[in-house]
């Protein structure tokens, strides 16, 4: 009888660990897009200046930084 309880508790613990490591996406249960099409290091969701030329230094929102 003790062996059955032991295996049952191990099985419940394992299922809890497996389910707790699952992710459902963002708060709205949608998958969040994390692509960076122009390769400037800023994800498309917040990139305000899409299609920045390669090698151009950009700010936090993906727009080219003007160097004086």
ZIFENCOR-V927948 format. One record per pair of residues at least 12 apart in sequence whose C-alpha atoms are under 7 Angstrom apart, sorted by the first residue. I is the first residue (numbers start at 1). GAP is how many residues later the second one is. Records with the same first field share a line. If there is no record, write none. Layout:
BEGIN
I->GAP  GAP
END
This chain:
BEGIN
33->12
38->12  13  14
40->12  18  22
42->19  20
46->15
47->14  15
48->13  14  15
49->13  14
END
